[in-house]
Amino acid sequence: MSKEIIFLTAFIIFIIGVLLLDLLFVGKKSHIVSIKEATIWSSIWIAIALAFAVFLFFHAEIVHGISNFEDLKNVVQHYSPFLKLDDSSFENSLTIYRKESAINFLSGYLIEKSLSVDNLFVIMAVLNAFSVKKKDYKPVLFWGIIGAIVMRCIFIFAGAALIYRFEWLLYIFGAYLIYMGIKMYLQRNNETQIEPQNHPIVKYLSKKVKVFPRYVSNRFFVRKNGLLYLTPLFIVLVIIEFTDLVFALDSIPAIFAVTRDPYIVFFSNIFAILGLRSLFFLLIKVVEKFHLLKIGIAVLLVYVGIKLLIHELLVHIGFKPAYSLYIILIVLFLSTVLSVIFPKKQPATIPVKNN
């Protein structure tokens, strides 16, 4: 077994352990999550992601099992062909590689985190449309995250293999991301409309399996008269998984604009996804205050799309990975601060005179 697989396995075991801790102890009882609890857990997940970035800054070579200069050159040639090493010093080259890995991880993490915000808007619309009780949000989001992790793992490593073999796919990804960014900007004020009875997934599952006519606490399955039924909550879970699948088509190509290393892409995706549940409960409390965030996300999509289209030119002019991190931070900072400075105008209400 290669050192990469060993590290990846250890990482996945760690993630499963954290999720089991959350499921069995922290989130054992269904309850409405307060803004205080959501803020605390969001802070914890962000702190863990930052700690991993620090680990990469000092020990990134452990991910690929790099132990000598030859190993480093092979990894760089495979995943970072434009990275310039110091041929005269293994230690200096290792420092360059560590720094780039940490920066790429943070850039990917921020991109995934910001794109996930738009995903959360849709999830919020699904939960509201299907009249899911707030105390039952946690189990749906938990298992939704599990499914997202599995799908991202498959998508990322398959995508990396395709890009390594067919590099021209980066140009297709770039054009697609620019299109999606422009589309998001033009549709920024549109509200997501979901009609449960007309949703294609609802129609399909209703024909193929037995669906119980009402919710049964936070259960996904229920047995009645010896027959196993899916509950409406399971239907909601399937729709959320499908929603994440669609959004993965945006987020994964976007992070490949930052790095081609599937391990860094995977790690940044997973850490961003792990904090989604707490971010969701925080977002529903403050969603109206950051109305310009969607424009910021659209700008980021267009930016990473352009970066993919001209990635070779950027290398020749000395465009460093840190510049992408700065641009991402600036866009997110401005869209957040400007949302507070210029709050969304509320529609004027006409006073009703009592006769």
Secondary structure, 3 states (H helix, E strand, C coil): CCHHHHHHHHHHHHHHHHHHHHHHHHCCCCCCCCHHHHHHHHHHHHHHHHHHHHHHHHHHHHCCCCCCHHHHHHHHHHHCCCCCCCCCCHHHHHHHHHHHHHHHHHHHHHHHHHHHHHHHHHHHHHHHHCCCCHHHHHHHHHHHHHHHHHHHHHHHHHHHHHHHHCCCHHHHHHHHHHHHHHHHHHCCCCCCCCCHHHCHHHHHHHHHCCECCCCCCCCCEEEECCEEEECHHHHHHHHHHHHHHHHHHHHHHHHHCCCCCHHHHHHHHHHHHHCHHHHHHHHHHHHHHHCCHHHHHHHHHHHHHHHHHCHHHHHHCCCCHHHHHHHHHHHHHHHHHHHHHCCCCCCCCCCCCCC
